[in-house]
Amino acid sequence: MKKELLRLGTGPVSDALGKKGAMDHGIRPWSAAARFAGPAYTVRVHTADILMVSKALSECPAGSVLVIAGQGECNTALWGGLTTMLAFKKGIAGVVVDGAIRDVADIRKSKLPVFARAVVPNAGGAEYAGDLQVAVVCGGQVIQPGDWVCGDDDGVVVIPLAQLDAVVAKATSIVAAEKRIAKAIREGADLANLLGVDEVLAEKRRQIFVPQLRVR
């Protein structure tokens, strides 16, 4: 499934989800590599606290995506260069932080996909317990442990595990249709004609709103 999602990209996957599933635009890539896919390993941290991040990194399996729910706090870094180094060495597929990171010069050189909301030098404290492998909210999306997460230069999309096969199948059909359209455009076709825009507009114009009259 990982190979299929890497090939498809986030746009078609979001389309297959009914134009849903995307984390908000603030979650963006900071590393040299942006493309990833894998099941989510979730961690919910206390605001501005990194104690659970080290524990999650220790337990996150290879091939999984580490999803850090940091409540969008952008003035304290929850991730940095050393954690990036270790995560890459462990074979983690990617990291998504709903919050800030630091050591971005090192992260930009890494082959580990790292997505976050902001960059800031301040490091978090290590005082409070959090939760591993629980439902979290990251980038505005609810993520259950084991849901699939994929990312690329366009952002991050979350796929509920129960919908994974259907979404991949539909996204594959969408990509095939887009390839046919691209081929037609290269051969001189007009996009509006290919998409039947005139017919759609004609139907929309027939749908004239008629206010209901009340009889008293």
Legacy VTK file of the C-alpha trace (Angstrom):
# vtk DataFile Version 3.0
C-alpha trace
ASCII
DATASET POLYDATA
POINTS 216 float
0.000 0.000 0.000
2.881 2.354 0.722
4.166 2.209 -2.854
0.703 2.939 -4.253
0.245 5.997 -2.033
3.710 7.334 -2.819
2.921 7.005 -6.510
-0.515 8.609 -6.261
0.344 11.727 -4.243
-1.819 13.703 -1.854
-3.997 15.512 -4.419
-5.684 12.434 -5.910
-5.956 10.868 -2.452
-7.768 13.942 -1.128
-10.042 13.858 -4.193
-10.794 10.206 -3.491
-11.758 11.171 0.068
-14.322 13.615 -1.280
-11.878 16.535 -1.189
-11.357 15.943 2.505
-8.671 14.499 4.748
-6.021 17.179 4.252
-4.311 18.749 7.235
-4.477 22.523 7.201
-2.059 24.507 5.085
0.166 25.380 8.037
1.560 21.841 8.140
4.313 21.872 5.525
7.580 20.078 4.689
10.922 21.329 5.984
13.267 18.519 4.953
14.913 17.710 1.640
12.545 14.774 1.193
8.813 15.459 1.412
7.155 12.291 0.106
6.072 9.676 2.635
3.296 7.230 3.465
2.656 4.874 6.349
0.454 4.008 9.319
0.259 6.585 12.079
1.975 6.175 15.427
0.453 8.924 17.541
1.663 10.892 20.539
-0.186 13.605 22.404
2.111 15.919 24.342
1.530 18.556 26.971
1.801 22.007 25.426
5.460 22.950 24.847
6.757 19.743 26.472
9.009 17.174 24.763
9.049 14.428 27.392
6.744 12.103 25.442
8.426 12.791 22.109
11.528 10.826 23.107
9.371 7.964 24.380
7.311 7.925 21.183
10.450 7.982 19.036
11.824 5.041 21.013
8.690 2.958 20.438
7.578 4.039 16.958
8.050 1.066 14.578
10.025 1.304 11.361
7.789 2.183 8.438
5.342 4.138 10.594
4.655 7.871 10.544
5.237 9.592 13.880
2.375 12.050 14.420
3.009 14.550 17.230
-0.081 16.422 18.427
1.412 19.609 19.852
-1.775 21.701 19.870
-0.351 24.014 17.229
2.042 25.718 19.670
4.559 27.551 17.472
6.822 29.234 20.024
8.422 26.058 21.398
10.162 23.372 19.331
9.097 19.766 19.843
11.498 18.292 17.266
15.049 18.930 16.084
18.183 17.679 14.435
19.026 14.844 16.824
15.522 13.394 16.775
15.558 13.613 12.984
18.841 11.711 12.875
17.526 8.941 15.112
14.172 8.678 13.342
15.919 8.264 9.986
18.270 5.661 11.428
15.275 3.715 12.799
13.552 3.677 9.409
10.560 5.786 10.405
8.635 6.786 7.296
8.008 10.409 8.247
7.268 12.858 11.052
4.361 15.281 11.332
4.409 17.879 14.108
1.440 20.093 14.877
3.772 22.663 16.331
7.300 23.926 15.840
10.693 22.392 15.107
14.254 23.670 15.270
17.682 22.816 13.794
16.070 23.304 10.432
19.423 23.615 8.643
20.137 20.006 9.602
16.599 18.877 8.853
16.766 20.357 5.349
19.682 18.034 4.612
17.909 14.933 5.903
16.198 12.299 3.789
13.569 11.903 6.513
10.345 13.725 5.625
9.635 16.197 8.437
6.467 18.289 8.374
5.663 20.982 10.930
3.844 24.252 11.422
6.778 26.561 12.267
10.461 26.918 13.130
11.684 28.458 16.392
14.921 28.132 18.454
13.232 27.625 21.843
13.227 24.028 23.047
10.383 22.516 25.023
10.585 21.383 28.614
10.448 17.765 29.800
8.048 17.770 32.727
4.699 16.271 31.819
3.407 12.872 30.813
1.379 12.571 27.621
-0.255 9.721 25.747
0.941 7.248 23.141
-1.188 5.535 20.542
-4.406 7.434 21.236
-6.714 9.399 18.961
-5.211 12.841 18.363
-5.956 16.001 16.412
-3.148 17.103 14.127
-3.487 19.862 11.554
-7.233 19.880 12.081
-7.647 16.179 11.312
-8.577 13.450 13.773
-6.082 10.590 13.535
-6.513 7.174 15.069
-3.461 4.965 15.635
-3.039 2.901 12.481
-4.783 5.348 10.151
-2.647 5.951 7.101
-0.890 9.270 6.563
0.718 10.417 3.330
2.568 13.593 2.498
4.329 15.413 -0.300
5.078 18.978 -1.362
1.346 19.770 -1.353
0.818 18.814 2.303
-0.439 15.904 4.390
-3.569 13.765 4.011
-5.056 11.341 6.553
-6.833 8.170 5.391
-8.987 6.288 7.911
-7.765 2.702 8.010
-11.219 1.293 7.197
-11.288 3.335 3.961
-7.735 2.646 2.831
-8.396 0.083 0.074
-11.355 1.995 -1.368
-9.485 5.305 -1.330
-6.442 3.865 -3.079
-8.636 2.261 -5.739
-10.558 5.493 -6.367
-7.404 7.626 -6.384
-5.871 5.235 -8.928
-8.881 5.788 -11.196
-8.578 9.550 -10.736
-4.909 9.528 -11.728
-5.708 7.430 -14.813
-8.415 9.924 -15.847
-6.039 12.849 -15.326
-3.448 11.161 -17.528
-6.047 10.813 -20.316
-6.936 14.497 -19.969
-3.267 15.509 -20.019
-2.735 13.487 -23.187
-5.704 15.174 -24.851
-4.417 18.628 -23.844
-1.024 17.860 -25.365
-2.839 16.940 -28.554
-4.613 20.307 -28.638
-7.878 19.737 -26.772
-9.508 22.480 -24.711
-9.872 21.728 -20.996
-13.345 23.269 -20.709
-14.554 21.039 -23.546
-12.956 17.956 -22.014
-14.678 18.636 -18.702
-18.035 19.472 -20.271
-18.099 22.901 -18.669
-20.697 24.329 -21.085
-23.127 21.542 -20.232
-22.584 22.058 -16.526
-23.124 25.807 -16.831
-26.295 25.302 -18.842
-27.671 23.006 -16.151
-26.726 25.452 -13.407
-28.506 28.268 -15.211
-31.661 26.185 -15.460
-31.687 25.806 -11.710
-33.375 29.145 -11.117
-34.368 29.818 -7.548
-38.081 30.444 -7.224
-39.079 31.857 -3.816
-41.953 30.126 -2.072
-45.042 32.246 -1.683
-46.903 32.011 1.567
-50.658 32.086 1.409
-52.183 33.718 4.452
LINES 1 217
216 0 1 2 3 4 5 6 7 8 9 10 11 12 13 14 15 16 17 18 19 20 21 22 23 24 25 26 27 28 29 30 31 32 33 34 35 36 37 38 39 40 41 42 43 44 45 46 47 48 49 50 51 52 53 54 55 56 57 58 59 60 61 62 63 64 65 66 67 68 69 70 71 72 73 74 75 76 77 78 79 80 81 82 83 84 85 86 87 88 89 90 91 92 93 94 95 96 97 98 99 100 101 102 103 104 105 106 107 108 109 110 111 112 113 114 115 116 117 118 119 120 121 122 123 124 125 126 127 128 129 130 131 132 133 134 135 136 137 138 139 140 141 142 143 144 145 146 147 148 149 150 151 152 153 154 155 156 157 158 159 160 161 162 163 164 165 166 167 168 169 170 171 172 173 174 175 176 177 178 179 180 181 182 183 184 185 186 187 188 189 190 191 192 193 194 195 196 197 198 199 200 201 202 203 204 205 206 207 208 209 210 211 212 213 214 215
